[in-house]
Amino acid sequence: MELFHYTSHKISSVVTRNYSSSFYLSTTLLEPEIRTAIHGIYGFVRYADEIVDTFHDFDKVVLINEFEKEMQLAIERKISLNPVLDAFQIAVNKYNIPYAYIDAFMKSMKMDISKKEYLNAAETEEYIYGSANVVGLMCLKVFCFHDQKLFEALVHPAEMLGSAFQKVNFLRDLKADVEGLERSYFAGFDKNNFDEKAKMALITDIEKEFDIALTGLRRLPGRSRLAVLTAYTYYRTLLNKIKRTEAGLILQKRIRISNTRKLTLMAKAAIEYKLNLM
């Protein structure tokens, strides 16, 4: 069994590395045991997201429902022949991750199959809570496993960080979401009237969430602070690049940070961590 679970963890690590080089780089800074759990969480959420975002030639409703049932059985039985679900159930059971978080995440994933437009802020926030905030809370359960009081104190900052990350993703992927998937996550978004004023209104909101998140980030234990700081630095830099990009161009191309720049940001975060500047 040890070899089986070890292999499951390795596969989730590959999933993390292949699908998000920036996130994977930040996780390399974690203690091995915590890194393994975070990869287990990421593998699960990435596979669910892939079902609703890219499996266009298949019945997504059937696939996501089957995936959910397999996940539930994996958590209940504490094993799965699907290595990604096996790695995830280990993290869930070991770190006592509430099923309410998982349920909220699956609800948002299912929304992606049929819901194309979010008409008001409440709808957008509900989606973001399930698609991003609870993922941050799952990770926080791992980071604060031995300190429940710290976990409770950091819930709101963690939710704000998840929300900020997700909204930056929305802006970065605006072209793909609007044109490719025909989705509009921002309430009242109109691609024909997306100008500098509309862009800056969204960015100002995200910057406020980042500021709140930073207050909690500084209190994270051990190397989790360094890893999350690295991800924070990357996303904040990405947001600044979007801020400097004309609104019209954001609708025409995906905004990126080069791999070289990512490594530089990683080094910057490490220095700030060592000097206790964050």
Stockholm file with secondary structure:
# STOCKHOLM 1.0

chainA/1-278         MELFHYTSHKISSVVTRNYSSSFYLSTTLLEPEIRTAIHGIYGFVRYADEIVDTFHDFDKVVLINEFEKEMQLAIERKISLNPVLDAFQIAVNKYNIPYAYIDAFMKSMKMDISKKEYLNAAETEEYIYGSANVVGLMCLKVFCFHDQKLFEALVHPAEMLGSAFQKVNFLRDLKADVEGLERSYFAGFDKNNFDEKAKMALITDIEKEFDIALTGLRRLPGRSRLAVLTAYTYYRTLLNKIKRTEAGLILQKRIRISNTRKLTLMAKAAIEYKLNLM
#=GR chainA/1-278 SS CHHHHHHHHHHHHHHHHHHCHHHHHHHTTSCHHHHHHHHHHHHHHHHHHHHHHHCTTSCHHHHHHHHHHHHHHHHHHTCCSSHHHHHHHHHHHHHTCCHHHHHHHHHHHHHHHHCCBCCSHHHHHHHHIIIIIHHHHHHHHHHTTTCHHHHHHHHHHHHHHHHHHHHHHHHHTHHIIIIISCCBCSTTCCGGGCCHHHHHHHHHHHHHHHHHHHHHHTTCCTTHHHHHHHHHHHHHHHHHHHHHSCHHHHTTSCCCCCHHHHHHHHHHHHHHHHTTCC
#=GC SS_cons         CHHHHHHHHHHHHHHHHHHCHHHHHHHTTSCHHHHHHHHHHHHHHHHHHHHHHHCTTSCHHHHHHHHHHHHHHHHHHTCCSSHHHHHHHHHHHHHTCCHHHHHHHHHHHHHHHHCCBCCSHHHHHHHHIIIIIHHHHHHHHHHTTTCHHHHHHHHHHHHHHHHHHHHHHHHHTHHIIIIISCCBCSTTCCGGGCCHHHHHHHHHHHHHHHHHHHHHHTTCCTTHHHHHHHHHHHHHHHHHHHHHSCHHHHTTSCCCCCHHHHHHHHHHHHHHHHTTCC
//
